[in-house]
């Protein structure tokens, strides 16, 4: 038979072209039909596989719905998208079964399903092998596909709760603990899901955990927690890792802070350091409370005093001082985003900062301070806290800032999906946003300033995903219906300041604890959640209760913390607590903040830094906003925050090469040392003995007298005659002046000066 020519083709060619044309739709149809096929193998006769209870945990355990893989939060991979961590099983079912023309699942031959071929590494997969063919998870998926890949029937048991066993324990160093995860269902059944749960420790330096829940403790002592997650629920296992050293001769407990810190150290077997000396305490508490160095006169008077209560008296003096208000106003102004982006912002910046400072100076109760801020109406000139709404304009941003700053809850994740580490859903997010939905604004007669008011109407916020209109609701609590005439923000303030509120007081005391101890009881300080437990829960609860019972008294909180012997421990470690970073067995040194360090350098050099639009002599800790960073390379290099977020992490506390170079050789530092009216110039003309001048410098820099070796070194250097580049002697006044400049430069560049210890 002759071969066909022209437009003719064989039956085979025709069939092949039809196949090529209809291959995709046919495969899709076959795939869909195959999902309805009745399984005939023995495996298919097993217990029906639940999509929610069996399949979703497998996908989550394998990491398929993580942000870097196929989760929508990361835009998925190759068009395959799942809900983040499996919080939306119905949507995930639709993506798996009905997308991709049915190629992902093939019930006739489950092993040839694209889902299994890629996950097991039998086909190229960017995520690598996630489910070996021999694994239990692979078997669950294969059986589910063979059973027709159904979604759960109406009568299937529902997941109810989740727990870990044990919940708490004590583990020796280099020891192990197997964690057991149990899921409870609506039919009363309990399933061991240890192999399917996800595990993560909060401190990998203390312990590591396997994907099967085996906790392996390393060499560092302390408290560690393991977050265990299963089907959108989380549970926590907490463990103490004791050092086991006998703890004796503890400092006396001056208040409940000492009782709870020292009892925890006794349980852990970590002996605390000795109490710090008077000079160290004076410098430490003055820097922490007032943001400045003690004067030489203050240091001399304190060191010479024999009063038994002289430390308590210093604390009271500092709390009454305007420097206390200046220092903490700078802290709060940055967190409340008192930022200047335009010259027209100046009036608002100054007014808002002054309101914060005056509130602190008058010791306004913290709950009242927050209420005045949240419910502010009117114009900035008449009501300065309105300035917060100038910078934080949208309800989403308002709720996120309020939650993180005043409640210690980070809600940002819940805007788009269920919070991965918490119980907060998108409904919780938008219900909180509804409190700010009736904030109205309109231009005022002042350029760049709006009039803030409450718009009459029912407060509602729409869930971005579902479109559901939600009424205001607090985190975990219901709020009575709010009428159209009521300002929802006042109801939010009522809920926040209630004595049984689980977030408000706790967030503040944890934030202040970190200010004085360098590490929060919960770290980060604004991420308080069940899955991030405190290192000393009893202490955090006690501080919270005390703060509430005091009427939200901020000065009283500072007083309680700084009076404690726990705060007054030495920073020098002993042989047993050198690696402790979380139990406060010693004081943890930290670098001086940018503003404090600049003022300290001005203090020792006898100079002052001038700032635009501020009275001469204004200290850096009293600057009202971020705009002064632009005019000061020192503040920029040493990390003064710009006020762009409510996170304390915006302030840079770590050291850098740029900082070292600035202190060593910056023109700014040289100018301060050689200032014509500075301390070096004054000392060169002072008739007092050189030894007295050296003692003055040490009292100013370190709040202590120089040690004998230090004094000898300084005197020997100051007595040296200087010569110029050609070897000719420099005249005595100039030589003395330059020698004092060198001595001050050396003191400024010591760790003892640069750190609060």
RAGI-V229302 format. One record per residue. N is the residue number from 1. NEAR is the number of other ideal C-beta (glycine too) atoms within 8 Angstrom. D_CENTER is the distance of its C-alpha to the mean C-alpha in Angstrom with 1 decimal. Layout:
N,NEAR,D_CENTER  N,NEAR,D_CENTER
//
This chain:
1,2,82.2  2,3,81.3  3,4,77.8  4,7,76.7  5,4,76.5  6,4,75.2  7,3,73.1  8,5,74.1  9,7,71.7  10,6,72.1  11,5,70.8  12,6,68.2  13,8,67.0  14,9,66.8  15,8,64.8  16,8,62.4  17,9,61.7  18,8,61.2  19,9,58.8  20,7,56.9  21,6,56.7  22,8,55.6  23,8,53.7  24,7,50.2  25,8,51.2  26,9,53.2  27,11,50.4  28,11,48.2  29,9,51.1  30,10,51.7  31,13,48.1  32,9,47.9  33,8,51.3  34,11,50.3  35,12,47.5  36,7,50.2  37,9,52.3  38,4,53.1  39,11,51.9  40,4,54.8  41,7,53.3  42,5,52.6  43,9,48.9  44,10,49.0  45,6,50.7  46,8,47.7  47,3,45.3  48,7,44.0  49,11,40.6  50,9,38.1  51,14,36.0  52,11,33.1  53,14,33.4  54,11,34.5  55,12,34.0  56,13,30.4  57,14,29.0  58,13,30.9  59,12,29.5  60,13,25.9  61,11,26.5  62,10,28.1  63,9,25.1  64,12,27.3  65,14,25.0  66,11,21.9  67,7,20.6  68,5,22.4  69,12,25.6  70,10,27.2  71,15,24.5  72,10,24.9  73,8,21.3  74,9,22.4  75,5,25.9  76,12,27.5  77,8,30.0  78,5,33.6  79,7,33.6  80,11,32.6  81,9,29.6  82,14,28.1  83,13,25.5  84,14,22.0  85,12,22.1  86,15,25.4  87,8,24.4  88,8,27.6  89,10,30.5  90,7,33.2  91,8,32.1  92,14,31.7  93,10,35.2  94,9,36.5  95,11,35.0  96,11,36.3  97,11,39.8  98,6,40.8  99,10,39.4  100,8,40.8  101,9,44.4  102,16,44.0  103,9,43.6  104,11,40.5  105,14,42.4  106,13,46.1  107,14,47.4  108,6,50.8  109,6,49.3  110,13,45.7  111,8,45.3  112,7,46.0  113,13,43.1  114,11,40.9  115,11,37.9  116,17,39.2  117,11,40.8  118,12,37.6  119,14,35.3  120,12,37.8  121,9,38.3  122,7,41.9  123,7,41.2  124,4,39.0  125,10,35.4  126,6,32.5  127,9,30.2  128,6,32.7  129,8,34.1  130,10,31.8  131,13,34.6  132,8,37.5  133,9,40.8  134,4,41.2  135,8,37.8  136,6,37.6  137,11,35.3  138,14,37.9  139,8,40.6  140,12,38.7  141,15,38.4  142,13,42.0  143,13,43.4  144,12,41.5  145,15,43.0  146,12,46.4  147,12,46.3  148,11,46.1  149,11,42.3  150,8,42.3  151,5,39.5  152,9,39.4  153,6,42.4  154,4,42.2  155,3,43.1  156,9,40.6  157,8,38.3  158,6,34.9  159,13,31.7  160,6,30.8  161,7,28.3  162,14,26.7  163,9,26.4  164,14,26.1  165,7,28.6  166,7,28.1  167,9,25.0  168,6,24.7  169,9,26.5  170,7,27.2  171,12,27.7  172,9,29.4  173,10,28.1  174,6,29.2  175,7,30.0  176,8,29.3  177,11,28.6  178,7,29.5  179,16,27.3  180,9,29.4  181,16,28.1  182,12,30.4  183,13,30.6  184,10,32.7  185,13,34.8  186,7,36.8  187,5,40.1  188,5,39.0  189,7,38.6  190,8,35.9  191,8,35.1  192,7,33.6  193,11,31.0  194,10,29.6  195,6,30.6  196,10,29.1  197,13,25.7  198,9,22.5  199,13,20.8  200,8,17.5  201,14,16.5  202,10,13.0  203,10,14.5  204,6,17.2  205,5,18.4  206,13,19.7  207,15,21.0  208,8,21.7  209,12,22.9  210,8,25.7  211,6,26.0  212,6,28.5  213,15,26.2  214,10,27.6  215,16,25.1  216,9,26.1  217,15,24.9  218,10,25.0  219,5,25.9  220,9,22.9  221,12,22.9  222,14,20.3  223,13,18.7  224,13,17.6  225,14,17.0  226,18,18.2  227,14,17.2  228,16,20.5  229,13,20.9  230,15,24.3  231,12,25.5  232,8,22.4  233,9,22.1  234,13,19.8  235,12,20.7  236,13,19.3  237,15,21.3  238,12,20.3  239,16,22.2  240,11,23.0  241,16,24.3  242,11,26.6  243,9,28.1  244,5,31.2  245,8,32.4  246,5,34.3  247,11,32.4  248,5,35.0  249,2,35.6  250,10,32.2  251,9,31.8  252,6,32.9  253,10,30.5  254,8,30.4  255,9,28.3  256,8,26.3  257,15,23.3  258,14,25.7  259,9,27.3  260,12,24.1  261,14,22.7  262,14,26.1  263,8,27.0  264,12,24.0  265,15,25.1  266,9,28.6  267,8,27.8  268,14,26.0  269,13,28.8  270,15,26.8  271,12,28.9  272,14,27.0  273,12,28.0  274,8,30.6  275,8,30.0  276,11,29.5  277,8,32.6  278,9,33.2  279,11,32.6  280,13,29.2  281,11,28.2  282,15,29.6  283,15,27.8  284,12,24.4  285,13,24.6  286,15,26.0  287,13,23.2  288,9,20.5  289,13,22.3  290,11,24.3  291,13,22.7  292,14,26.1  293,13,28.4  294,11,31.2  295,7,34.6  296,9,37.3  297,6,39.2  298,10,36.3  299,16,35.9  300,9,39.7  301,8,40.0  302,13,37.2  303,12,38.4  304,6,42.0  305,7,41.2  306,5,42.2  307,6,40.8  308,4,39.1  309,6,36.5  310,11,35.9  311,11,32.1  312,8,31.7  313,9,33.9  314,12,31.7  315,14,28.6  316,9,30.7  317,8,32.0  318,13,28.6  319,11,27.3  320,6,30.5  321,9,30.2  322,6,29.3  323,12,27.1  324,14,24.6  325,12,24.5  326,14,24.3  327,14,21.4  328,10,19.1  329,13,20.5  330,13,19.1  331,9,15.6  332,10,15.9  333,14,18.0  334,13,15.4  335,10,12.7  336,14,15.7  337,13,16.7  338,16,20.0  339,12,20.9  340,11,24.5  341,4,25.5  342,6,29.1  343,5,31.6  344,8,32.2  345,13,28.6  346,9,29.7  347,11,31.2  348,13,28.1  349,15,25.8  350,9,28.1  351,12,28.7  352,17,25.1  353,13,24.1  354,10,27.2  355,10,26.4  356,13,23.0  357,11,24.8  358,9,27.8  359,9,25.7  360,14,24.1  361,9,27.5  362,6,29.2  363,8,26.5  364,8,26.3  365,9,24.8  366,11,21.2  367,11,22.2  368,9,24.9  369,10,22.7  370,13,20.5  371,11,23.7  372,9,25.3  373,10,22.5  374,10,22.2  375,10,26.0  376,12,27.1  377,9,30.3  378,9,32.9  379,11,32.6  380,14,30.5  381,7,33.5  382,5,34.3  383,9,30.8  384,11,28.1  385,10,25.0  386,13,26.4  387,13,24.9  388,12,21.5  389,13,23.3  390,12,24.7  391,10,21.5  392,10,19.9  393,6,22.9  394,6,22.4  395,11,21.8  396,8,19.2  397,9,17.1  398,13,17.9  399,14,16.8  400,12,13.5  401,11,12.8  402,12,14.3  403,13,12.5  404,14,8.9  405,11,10.2  406,12,12.9  407,13,12.4  408,14,8.8  409,14,9.6  410,9,8.7  411,15,12.3  412,6,12.8  413,9,14.1  414,14,16.6  415,10,18.4  416,8,20.3  417,13,20.2  418,11,19.3  419,11,15.7  420,9,15.9  421,9,13.9  422,11,14.9  423,7,18.1  424,11,17.5  425,9,20.2  426,14,21.2  427,9,23.5  428,12,20.7  429,13,19.0  430,13,22.3  431,13,23.4  432,15,20.6  433,13,21.5  434,16,25.0  435,12,24.4  436,11,24.2  437,12,27.0  438,11,29.7  439,13,28.3  440,8,31.2  441,8,31.7  442,7,34.7  443,4,35.7  444,8,36.9  445,2,39.6  446,9,37.0  447,4,36.1  448,7,32.5  449,12,31.9  450,9,31.9  451,10,33.1  452,12,30.6  453,10,32.3  454,9,32.1  455,7,34.1  456,6,36.4  457,6,35.9  458,6,34.3  459,12,30.5  460,9,29.7  461,13,27.2  462,9,28.3  463,11,26.3  464,7,26.2  465,6,27.4  466,5,30.0  467,6,31.1  468,7,31.1  469,7,31.0  470,13,28.7  471,12,29.0  472,16,26.2  473,11,24.5  474,11,21.6  475,10,19.2  476,5,21.5  477,7,24.2  478,5,27.2  479,12,28.1  480,5,31.8  481,5,33.4  482,11,32.9  483,5,36.1  484,6,36.5  485,4,37.1  486,8,33.9  487,9,30.7  488,14,28.0  489,12,25.4  490,10,27.2  491,14,27.1  492,14,23.3  493,13,23.2  494,8,25.7  495,11,23.6  496,13,20.4  497,11,22.4  498,8,24.5  499,4,24.7  500,4,23.9  501,10,20.8  502,5,18.3  503,12,15.1  504,13,16.0  505,10,16.9  506,12,14.5  507,15,11.4  508,13,13.3  509,13,14.6  510,17,11.4  511,13,10.1  512,12,13.6  513,14,13.9  514,13,11.2  515,8,13.3  516,11,16.3  517,12,15.5  518,7,13.0  519,9,11.0  520,11,9.7  521,11,11.9  522,14,9.0  523,10,6.4  524,9,3.4  525,12,5.3  526,13,4.9  527,11,5.4  528,12,8.8  529,8,11.5  530,8,14.7  531,11,13.7  532,12,11.0  533,11,13.3  534,9,13.2  535,9,15.2  536,13,17.6  537,7,17.9  538,8,21.0  539,13,19.6  540,15,16.7  541,8,19.5  542,11,21.9  543,15,19.7  544,11,19.0  545,8,22.8  546,11,23.8  547,15,21.8  548,9,23.3  549,6,26.8  550,9,26.6  551,5,26.5  552,13,22.8  553,11,24.1  554,11,21.4  555,8,24.0  556,9,24.9  557,15,21.4  558,13,21.4  559,11,24.9  560,12,24.2  561,13,21.4  562,12,23.4  563,11,26.7  564,13,25.6  565,11,27.0  566,11,23.7  567,12,22.4  568,10,25.7  569,16,25.8  570,11,26.7  571,12,24.3  572,7,27.1  573,9,26.6  574,10,29.6  575,4,30.9  576,8,28.7  577,12,25.2  578,7,24.7  579,7,22.2  580,12,20.3  581,6,16.7  582,10,15.4  583,13,18.5  584,11,19.2  585,11,22.7  586,14,22.7  587,13,21.0  588,10,18.4  589,8,19.6  590,8,17.4  591,10,18.8  592,10,19.9  593,12,18.1  594,14,20.2  595,14,22.0  596,14,22.7  597,12,24.0  598,14,26.2  599,14,27.7  600,12,28.3  601,11,30.2  602,12,32.1  603,10,32.9  604,15,34.3  605,13,36.2  606,11,37.6  607,10,36.5  608,6,34.4  609,8,32.4  610,5,33.7  611,11,31.5  612,6,33.1  613,4,34.0  614,6,33.1  615,4,35.6  616,5,36.5  617,5,34.7  618,8,31.4  619,10,28.6  620,14,25.6  621,13,23.3  622,9,25.2  623,11,24.7  624,10,24.1  625,13,22.3  626,12,21.2  627,8,24.8  628,12,25.8  629,10,23.6  630,6,26.2  631,7,28.9  632,12,27.4  633,8,26.9  634,11,25.6  635,13,22.6  636,10,21.8  637,11,22.2  638,13,20.1  639,11,17.1  640,12,17.5  641,9,15.2  642,8,17.1  643,14,15.5  644,7,14.9  645,6,11.5  646,9,9.8  647,8,6.6  648,10,7.3  649,5,6.9  650,11,10.1  651,11,11.9  652,8,13.4  653,7,14.0  654,6,15.6  655,5,19.3  656,8,21.5  657,5,25.1  658,7,25.3  659,10,24.3  660,9,27.0  661,9,29.6  662,14,28.9  663,10,29.5  664,8,32.5  665,6,34.4  666,11,33.0  667,5,35.8  668,9,33.6  669,14,33.5  670,9,37.2  671,8,38.2  672,12,36.5  673,12,38.3  674,9,41.6  675,12,41.4  676,5,45.0  677,7,44.0  678,13,41.2  679,12,41.2  680,16,43.0  681,11,45.8  682,10,46.1  683,11,46.3  684,11,48.9  685,6,51.1  686,7,50.3  687,2,53.2  688,6,51.3  689,5,51.4  690,9,48.9  691,8,47.5  692,8,46.5  693,12,44.6  694,14,42.7  695,11,41.8  696,9,40.6  697,13,38.2  698,13,36.8  699,13,36.3  700,11,34.5  701,11,32.3  702,10,31.7  703,13,33.2  704,12,35.7  705,7,39.2  706,10,39.7  707,6,40.6  708,6,44.3  709,6,43.5  710,9,41.1  711,12,43.8  712,8,46.5  713,8,44.6  714,11,43.9  715,11,47.5  716,8,49.0  717,10,47.0  718,12,47.7  719,6,51.4  720,7,51.7  721,6,53.8  722,10,52.3  723,7,54.2  724,7,53.8  725,3,53.7  726,4,57.5  727,5,57.6  728,6,58.9  729,7,57.7  730,10,55.2  731,6,56.4  732,5,55.1  733,8,53.0  734,10,51.2  735,12,50.8  736,11,49.4  737,12,47.0  738,11,45.7  739,12,45.4  740,14,43.2  741,11,41.0  742,9,40.6  743,13,39.8  744,14,37.1  745,10,35.7  746,8,35.6  747,13,33.8  748,13,31.1  749,9,30.4  750,8,30.0  751,5,26.8  752,8,27.9  753,12,27.7  754,11,24.6  755,10,22.4  756,10,21.9  757,8,23.2
//
